[in-house]
Amino acid sequence: MGDVRRGNLALVLSTVAKTPAGSHLTRAQIAAATGLTKASVSSIVLDLLDAGILRELGLNPQGERGRPGVGLELNPKRGVMGMEINVDYIAAGVTDLSGAVVVQDIRERDNRDSPSAPVMAALASLAAGVRKAAAADGVELLGGGLAVPGLVDDGSSTVITAPNLGWRDVLLDVTGLLPGLPLGVRLFNEANAAALAELAHGPSGRKDFLFISGEVGVGGGLVINSELFTGPEGHAGEVGHIVVDPEGGPCSCGGTGCLETIAGQDAILSAAGMAGKRQTRSESMSALTSALAAQDPASLLAVQRAGRSLGVAVASASRVVDIRAVVLGGHFAVLEPWLRPPLVDSLGRYAPGKFLPGHITTAAAGEYGALLGAAGSVVRTLVEAPHRLHA
């Protein structure tokens, strides 16, 4: 397929994809919006209909003179799956091409220091069930994305290092999770995926922000001018490993005094006197928030210290990349009522005038941000290169 044809396919599909919900462009409207001829648009739309990416939706009388045309939309019966492996759970969810969630499931599982094979086997089982449920709703999968809490190389499907999982240079059979999909399965860093979800689901007009993911570890995703910035080797945004206490304790990354050692979930629970209890992730956070609501001194002190240290890390990052907005995800979002005051005070001290209180927000995508981001990235790849599916 020629480069011009490929470019026109992407142009037409992206024009439909950007159409506000409830509006359905006709071929004539697409031609007017793109500058392509009506004949070219009709030929391209036919290809996209044949590939199952678009579908026709009745007659559209909006904005056209004469006989109304047939509206077009992204086919809601085509979808992608986002999957996540984290330290204490695995998850999978299907969205349609517009990003609406069709079905999702999460399973508590202790993956710490577990070999990759049993974790991937458990995730494959979970994904198969979610895929079956989506199929029961008539949704056919085109591709998938897997998010993990570590540095990854998508090209080789390798986890370079995921300290909290105990993985280093681990090659994952991501295709085996969802066999037979035309777009395959991609690998993402968990915080980067969640940052992309925030870009898609957060307030319109926000182009620059630092997303901070709070799990057992602390991750970060840096968005600049509406694009995820990952650096030359894909590892930018690792805010959890900014040193906030040079005399602090050892970190899973091999360093000392990283933010994660103070503001990670395990670190906060340990400082609050809740470490060692056999509880699930949700039970642990529920117990912590209950203790905070009851004004438990140890819990309040642990979260206040985490908030102050988070402020130090964000202030340091903002001086390098000139970011003025922060989005809190994971347990930072859950703990926001208690975390915000020390965080704001810390930012005021270490980056005075840099951050307005309204520029510190919690994740719009909620706890499934990594799933939505991984799935959404696959859709974005499709929109930018629809010829991959049609071919």
N, C-alpha and C positions, 0 to 999 in steps of 0.2 A: 504494500500500500504506500503511495507517495506521501512525501512530507506535507504537501499542501492539503491533501485529503485528510491526513491525520490531524493537522491543525484545525481544519474546519469542523471535523467531528467533535474535537474538544471544545471549540468555540460554541457550537450549537448546544452541546450537552451542558456546558457551564452556564449558558444563558438560561436554560430551563431550570437548572439546579438552583440558581440564585433568585428565581421568581418567588415572591412572598407566598406564604401558605394561603390557599384559597383562590389564587389567581392561576390561570392556565393559558399560557401563550399559544397562539395558533402559528402555523407555518409562516403566514404573512407577517405576523408581529415579530417572529424570530428573524425573518429576513430584514425587516426594518431596523431591528436592534443591532444586528451583526454587520449589516452592509453586504451580505451575501445575496445572490439572486434567489428568487423564489424557487426556481428549478433546482438549484444546488441544495437549498434547504430541504426541499421535498425529498431529494435523493438521500440526503444524510439522515433525515428523520426515518425514512424507510429502513435504512441500515440499523438504526438504534431501536426501532420497533422489532425488527427481526431478531436482534440480539437480546431482546427482553429488557432493555434498560429503560425505555420509555413506554408509555401506554397512552392511548387516545381516550379522551374523556368528554363525550358528548359534543354539543355545539357551544361555541363561545361567542356570544354577541357583544362582548365588552370591547369598546374602543375600535370597532371596525365598521366601515360603511358597507352597505350592500348585504349580500348573503353571509351569515355568520360562518366562521370556520370551526374546525374541530380543535378543541383544546388538547394540550399535551402536559404530562406530568411524569416525574420519576415513578417507575413502576413499583407500587407498594408490595408487590409479590416477589420482589427480589431483595435480598438482604445480605448482610455481612455479620460475622461473629467477632466480638471482642472477648478475649480471655485474659485472666490475670493469675499469676502465681505470686503470692506474698508469703511472708514468714509463717503466718498462722492461718492462712485460708487459701483456697483456690476459688475462682469464679468464672462464669461464662455467661454471655448475653448476646442476643441477636437484635440488631436494629434494621429497619428498612433503609432504603437509600436516602431518605430525607432525615434520618437520624432518630426517628421515633422507635422506642423500645418495644419489641415484640414479645420477648420472653427473656428472663434472666434467672440465674441461680447462683448461690454462694454456699460453699461448704467449708466449715471450720476444719483445719488440718494443720498439724504441727510439721512444718517443712524445714525447720531449722536443722542444719547439718545432715539433711537427708540426701542420699544420692539422687541424681536427677531422674533416673529411670522410674522409680515408683511414683514420684511426683507427677511426671508426665503421663504415666499410666492412669493415675487417678483423675487427672485433668481430661484426658481423652475420654474416659468414661462419662465424666460430667458433661463434656462438650457434646458427646453423642446423644445424651438425653435431651439437652437443650435444642440440638439440631432437629431431633425427632419432634419435639414440641412445636418448633417453628414450622416444620413441614406439615404438621396437623392443621396449622393456620394457613396453609397454602403458600408459605414463604420459602423460596428456593435460595440457597446460599451461593454467593459468587466468590467470596474470599473471606479471610480472617486475619486477625492480628492478636499477638500474644505480648502482654506487658509483664516484665519482671523487675524486681527492685535491684538493679545493678547496671553496670556498664555493658553494652551489647554491641555486636557487629551484625547488623541486619543482613548484610550481603552473604555472610557465611553461616547465619543462624547460630552464632556463638555468644554465650554469656562470658564476657571477658573476666569480669569479677562481680560477684554478688556476695559481699562479706557476711551479711546476715543470714544467707542461705548456706554459706560455706562452699560456694561454687566458684571455681576459677578455671577459665579456658574450657568451658563445658559446651560441647556441640549438641544442639537440640534438634530432634527430628520434628520440626514444627509442622511439616506437611502431614505427618502421620496423625496429628491431632484431628485434622479435617481432610481426609483424603478425597481426591476427585474434584476439587474446586478449581475453576478456570483461572482465578487470580491468585491461587496459592495462599500461604499464610506468612505474614511478616512478623518480625521481632522488634519490640520497642522497650525502651526504658520506661518504667512505670510512671515516674514523675513527669517525664516528657509527654507521655500519652495523656495524662490527666491535665496538663497544661493546654494541650490541643483541644481537649473537651471543653475547657473553660473558655477558650477562644471562640468556640462554636456556640456554646450555650450561655455564656456570660453576657453582660450588658453590651449592646451594640455601640460601636464607636471607641471602645477601649482597645488600643493597639499595642500598648507596652505594659508589661507587668512581670513580676517574679512570682511564680506559683511555688508554694512550699508544701510538700506532702509529708504529713506526719503519720508514720506507721511505727513498727519496731525500730526502723531506721528513719532517717530524715532525708528526703530527696527534694530536688528542685528542678523546675523547668522555666527557662527564660524565653519570653516572647517579646520580640522587637519588631515594630512596624507590621504587626499581625502575622509574623513568621516566627516559627520556633528556631531559636539560635542554639546550635549544639556545638559550635566550634569546629576546627579543622579535623578533629578525630572523633567528633560526636559526643564529647564528654563534658561540655560546658554546663553550668547550672548546678553543680554539686554543692549546694549550699550547706548540706548536712555535714560536710567535712571542712568547712571554714573553722579555723582554730579560734575559739572564744575564751579559752582558759589555758595558756601555755603550761601551767603547772598542774593541769588536770589529769584525769585518768586515761588509760589506753582506749583506743577506739578500734572497732572491728576492721577498719581500713588499714591498720598498722600505725596510724598516727597517734597523737596525744592531744587531748583537750578539745576535740572537735565538738561542734554543736550537738551532734547526735548523742554524745556521752552525757549531755545534760537535758536535752529536750526530746530525745527519742522516747517512745512509749515505755520501754523497759526501764529506762533511766528515771522517768518520772514516777513510775510505780514503785521502784526501789526506794527512791528518796521519800515517797509517801508512806513507806512501811508496808507496802502491799506485794512485794516481790515474793516469789516462791509459792504463791497460792495457785492451785490447779483450777484455773478458770479459763473460759473461752475469752476471745478478744472482746466480744460485746459485754460479757459479764464483768471483765476487768474495768472497762471504761464506765460501765454503769455503777460499779462500786466506787470508782474514783469520783464521779460527778456527785454521787450521793454524799460522799465524805466532804466534798467541797461545799455543797449546799448546807451541810451541817456545821460548816466553819471549822473543820478539823485542822488544827495548826500545821501538822506535818504535810498534809496534802496541799494546803494553801501555800506553804513555803516552797514545796517542790514545783508547783505550777508557776509561782512568781519567779523563781530562779530560771525556769525554762523560758518564760516570757522575756526576762531581761537579756538572757543569752541569745534568744532569737533576735532581739533588737540589735545586739552587737553584730551578729552575722549579716542581717539585712542592711544595716548601716554601712558595713564594709563593702558588701556587694554593690550597693547603690553608688558608691564613690567610683567604682570601676566602670559600671555600665550605664550610669545615669538613669536608673529606674526609680519611678516615683509612686508605684502602685504595687501592692502585695496582696496575693490571694492565698488564704489559708485553707488547706485541705486535710483530710484524715482526722487524726485526733486533735489537731490544732483547731479545726472547725468546731469539734464537739466541746472543747475546753475554752472556746473564745470568750465567754462571759468573764472568766477568771484570768485568762491569758492576756486579754487586750490591755488592761490598765498598765501592767508592768512593761508590755511591749511598746505601748505608746510613749511611756516615760523614758524608756531606753532609747527609742528612736529620737526623741526630743533632745536627749543628752548627747548622743553620738552622731546624729545627723540632723542638727537643728534646722527647722524650716524646710526640710526635704520632703516630709510626708504629712499630708493632711489626714486627720482621723478617718474621713470618708473614703480615703484611698486604701484603707486596710479592710478587706472584705473576706467573706467566707465563700467557699466554692459553690457556684451555682449548679454544677453537675452532681453534687452530693458525693456519696461514698462510692458510686460506680463510675467515677470520672475516668479512671484508667481504662475500664472496659469501653466506655463511650469514645474515648480518644483513640484507642487502638482500632476500633471499628470505623470511626470517622476518617481515620487516615487512609484506610483501604478504599473508602468511598471517594476520597479526594484523589487518590491515585487513579481510580477509574474515570473520574470526571476529567482529569488532566490528560489521560491516555486511553480513551474508550476503545481504540483499535485493538488493544490487548485482548479484550473480551470478544470483540467481533471476529478477530482473526482466528 
